[in-house]
Amino acid sequence: MKRMKWAIALLVTLMVATSCATTVQVRHLVPAEVDLDGRREIAIASATIPTSVRRPSLWIDGLQETGFSLYSGWDGEIVAKVGTQATGTITTALAQTGYFSLLDAGQTDGYMAQICIGDDGCAHLKGRGITALMVLDIPYLDASEQVVGRDVYEQVTKDIEVANPLFDPNEIPPKPATIKVSHTFNEVIAREYFLIQRATLTLTYSLYDTSDGRVIASRTFTDSVEKETKIGTRIYGEDLKTYRDERSYFSTLAPSFSPIFSTIIDSVAAKIAAQLAPAWKSSHVALMDVKPKSALSKEAEKAVRNGEYLQAYHRYMELWQQHSMAAGYNAALLLEGMGKLDEALALMDTVYHQSGSQRAYTALHRIQEAKSLHDKAQRQISGEQVDDGQSLTLTQYMISE
């Protein structure tokens, strides 16, 4: 027991120490998952959807046992709205990366035939400086609705009569044949009714080279989102046989499916933007505690907390020259925080080889990986060929439940 208490105390101490550690914010450029080989001028065509999309029933399942009436939240404009919204949301997501120059669907649709076939739409796009064409397709769209009931229970205690185990008819005077005992149980007092709406959407984007029409990349996403709306409650009388239904959703028309499909489209658009554009990612790394404490180390820590990384770096370098391994480690992290990855690597390598510190070794490998990714992202931006041993033509299916 004493050992367990000691271990718990040590864990708490470590957690407190870690949470109080001074940290440096580091920011790295991360490459896009899909290498577009420097193609940043993209034309986006309007999303296409099959004309034969199955719509849910006008009458929602599960209402038969209730006094409620409810019509479907699907309307005839949903399909067109989804296509328009998918096109617009993906265009906006790509524009917000600040990486691409975009020709929107309003202009692109007038230039292209489907997949650059027919009127040589790709040649016209290329003439406008467009290096890639994005074609959006929504091959599958589905919606379902049903009402489900869920009982509401309340814990009640009642006195009930049971046979007296001590009753003896021959005993004079006899004890009572039955006795009252308290019994606690869950009793159904109401039933709540909920409308469950589920939307499913599959979206594919394909990128084509406007020079030769070949596929640069293709990705397919499938996602489903479920929304629950309470529509009413059935409240039972004391005899549990009589009841009354009370509405909590007062429209006879179910909520529209549009916001549910919007949620899916927003998620897919964010994933597409993350796949295609290099991005800056920030994180915080903890500094080592420099011991013994000195006026110089306190000054350095204060500068870090104030975001004055250059000043803190110079203070830690003075301590590093006084053979403080922790100070050298911190100075390397500050170089990383200032974006000087080559210098950070060189200093952390020296710190590791002079100290043999496992922590310095781990940081060294982390910075090496960050620099490798940073350099790859820079090559993507410049259009320099990045050879990862993979074809540029990629297809991936991503399914989210």
N, C-alpha and C positions, 0 to 999 in steps of 0.2 A: 504493500500500500504506500509506504514511504517513497519507494522508487517511482511509483506511478505519479505521486504528487510532485516529485522532483522533475519528472519528464514534462508534466503539464506546465509547471512553472517556467521551465526552460523554453518550451514552445511559445508561451505567451511573451516571454522576454524577447525572443527572436522576432516574433511578429511585430511587437512594438518598435524594436530597433529598425526593422526593415521599413515600417511605415513612416518612421521619422528620418530615414536616410535622405541626404541631399541628392537631387537628381539633375541630370543634364538632358535637355531635349535634343534628340538627334533627328535629322530629316534626310530621307534618302529617296532618290528617284527609282521607282520600281517599273520594270518593263511591262508592256502589254502582253497578255497571254497569246494574242494573235499578232504575229509580226506582219505588218502591212508593207514592209520593205520601203519605208519612207513615203508611202502614199497617204497624203493628208487632205487631198482635195476630193471630196466624196459627194456624189449626187445620190439622193435618196428618193426612191420611187414609192408611190402610195402602196400600202399593204393591200393585198388581194385576199378575199374570203370567198369560199364556195357559195353559190346561190342557194344550195339545198342544205340549210342548217336546220336541224331538228329543234323545234321549240317545245317548251314544256306545255302540259295540258292547261287549258283555260281554268279548269276547276282543280284546286289544290287538294291533294290526297290527305286524308286524316281528319277531315272536318266533320265526317258523318256522325260522330258521337257527340258533337257539340251543337250549340245553337248559333255558332258564328258562321258568317259567310265571308269568303275571301277569294278575290280573283288574282290571277297570276301577275307577278311583277315584270314579266316579259312583255315587251311591246315591239311593234313592227320595225322600229327604228334602231333597235339594239345592234344588229349586225353592222349597219352603216356607221353607227357611233363608235363601235369597237375598232373598225378599220381606220377611221379618221383619227381616233385617239391614239392608237398604236403608232401610226405614222408621226403624228405631232409630238408625242412624248419621247419617242426614240430620237427624233431630230433635236429636240431640246436637250436631252441628256448628252448627246454627242457635242452639241454646241457649248454646253457648260464645262466640258473638259478643257476648253481653251486651246485644244490641240488641232482641231480640224477646221478646214474651210468647207462650208457646206452649200450645196445647191438643193433647195427644198423641193418637196414633191410637186408643188404647184408649177415649178419650172421644169423639173426633171421629166414629169409625165408627158410633157409636150415634145420632148426630144427623143424619147426612146420607144422602141417596140419592145415587147417582153423579152428580157434577157438579150437585148441588143440584136434581135433578129428582125429582118424585114426591111425597114427603111434605113438601115445602117445607123441606128440611133447612137451607137457607141462612138462613131466617127464625129458626130455633132458634139457629143459630150467632151470628147478629147480636144476638140477645137476650142472649147471654152476653158481648157486647162484642167478638166476633171480627170483624175487618175484612176478612180474606182467608182463603180456603180453598186449601190446597195439595193437589193430587191427583198422586200418583206412579204411573207406569205403566212396566212393564218389558216392552215388546213383543217383545224378541228376547233369547234366551238360548241360548248354544251352547257345546259343549265337544268337544274332539278329543284323541286320544291315539295316539301311535305310538312304536315303538322304532326307533332308528337306530344303526348301527354305524360306528365311526370307527377306522381303522387307526392303530396306534402304531408309529412308525419308530425305528430306532436306526442311527446311523452306524457302519459297520463297515469294516475294511480287511482285504483278503485278497490273498494271492499267487496269481496266475493265470499259466498258461503261454500265451505268445503266440509267433507266428512271429518268428524272429530276422531282422531286416531286413538283417543283415550276413552271413547264411549264404550260402556259395558252395560247392556240391558239388565244384567242381573245385579248390578250395583245399586245399593240403596243409601241415600237417594242417588239416582243415575245422573251422570254428567250429560250435558247437552249433546244431542246426536250430531249437530253441525256447529261449526264455529266460523266467525268472520276473520279473514286474513286480507292484508293489503297486497295488491298485485299491480306491478308497474309494467307497462307495455307501450309500444308505439302504435298510435291510432291514426288512420288516415282522416285528415280534417279538410283537405282540399286537393284539387288536381289542377296543375298549371299547364297551359298549352303554349307551345312554342312553334314558330314557323322556322324551319331550317331551309335556307337557300344555299345551294352549292353551285359555283361556277367553275368551269374548266376551260382552259385555253391552251392551244399549242401554237407557238410562233417560231418561224424559221427566218433567219436572215442569211442571204448569200451575197458575197462581195465578188464583183467581176472586174478584171483588168480591162480598162477601156481601150488598151492597145490591141489586144488580141481576143478579148471576150472570155478568157479562161477564168475558172473559179479560183479566187485567192483564198477564200475561207467560207465555211458554212457552219452554222450552229443551229440546233433545235432545242427549244425549251418547252416543257409542259408543266403547268402548275394549276393547282386547285385552291380555291378559297371558299370557306364556309362562313355564313353569317346567320346568327340566331336572333330572332325577334319574339319577345313575349307578346302574345295576342290576347290572352285572357286567363281567367281563373274560375274554376268550378268550386263553389264553397258548399260543403255538406251541412245539413241540419244535424241536430243532436242524435236523431235516430239513424243517421248515416244513409238514409234512403231518399230523403228529400234534398234538393239542392237548388242553387241559383247560379247562373253564369254571369260573370262580370267581365266586360271588355277592358283591356288595357291598351289595345291598339284600335283606334276608332275608325280608320279608313277601311272601306271594303276592298281596296286595291292594295296588294302586297307591295312592299318597298321595291323600288326599281333595281334591276340587276346591274345597271350602269356603274354605280360606285364599286360593286364587287369586282367587275371586270377591270375597273380602273386600278384597283389594288394590285392585280396580277400584272397589268401592263407596266405600272410604275416599277415593280420589282424586276421585271425582265429588262426594261430599258436601262436600269442601273447596272445590271450584270453585263449588258452589251457594251456600255460605255467603259466599264472596268476592263473588259476583255480587249478592247481595241486601242485604248489610249494609255501611254505611260503616265504614271501619276506619282505625286509626292506623298510619302507616308511618314508620319511622325510617331515617335515613341519616346519614352523616358528610360534612361539607364542610371543606375545608382552609382554614386561615387564611393570610394573606399574611405573609411575613417582614418585620418592621418594622426598617428600617435608618436610621441606625446604631443598634446595640443600646444600650440604656440600662437603668438600674436599673428604670425604670418599665415598659419593654416586657418585661423579664424577669419582673417581678412579675405582669404581665398574663398572660403565657404560663403561668406556674406556676399561677395561679388557674384558667385554662382546664383544664389537666391535672387539677386537683383537683375539677373540676366546679362551681367557684364562678363561675358565669357572670355574675352581677350585679356582683361585685367586679371581674372582668376587664373588663366593659363600661365601668365608670367609669374604669378605668386607660386603656383605649384611647381613650375620649372625651377625656381630658386630652391625649393625644398627637395626636388628630385636631384639637384646637383649636390645636395647635402646627404645623398644616399637614402632617401625615403622612397621605397618602392611604391607605396600607396599614392604618393604625390605624383610620381611618374605615370602611374595608371590613370589618375584623374586628369592629368595634363593631356594624355592621349585621347581620352573621351571628350575633352573640351575641343580638341582639334576636330574630332568627328562632328561635334555639335556645330562647329563653324563651317562645316562642309569641306574641310581639308582632309580628305580620306587618305591620300597617299602619305601625308605627314603623320596622320594618326596611326596608320599601319606600321610605318617605320619605327615610331616611338614605342608602340605597344609591343612590337617584336623585340625591341631592345629590352624593355621592361621584363618580358617573359624570359628571355635567355639569360638575363642577369639574376633573376629571382627564382625562376622555376615555378612561379605561382600558377596554380590551376585556374584561378580566377582570371589572370592575365591571358592564359592560354585560351580560355573560353571566349573572352572578349576579342582576342586576336582573330579567331575563326569567324566570329560574328561580323566583325568589320570587313574581313576579306570577302565574305559572302555578300555583304551590303555593297561593297565596291564592284564586285562582279556584276551584280544586278544593275547597279547604277550605270556601269559602262555599257551593258547591253541595251538599256533604255536609251542611252545617248546615241548608240548606233541605229536604233530604230528611228529616232527623231531625225537623224542626219540622212537616213536612207541607205546607210552602209549595210552590206549583206551580213546577216547574222546566221551562221551555220550551226544549228543545234542538232544536226543529223536527222531532221524531220522535214517532210514536204511542207510547202506552204499551203497546200490544199488539205484542209482539215475539216472533219465533220465530227461533231460531238453532240450527244443527246443528254440533256440535263433534266432530271425529273425531281420535283419538289412536292412533298405531300403536306 
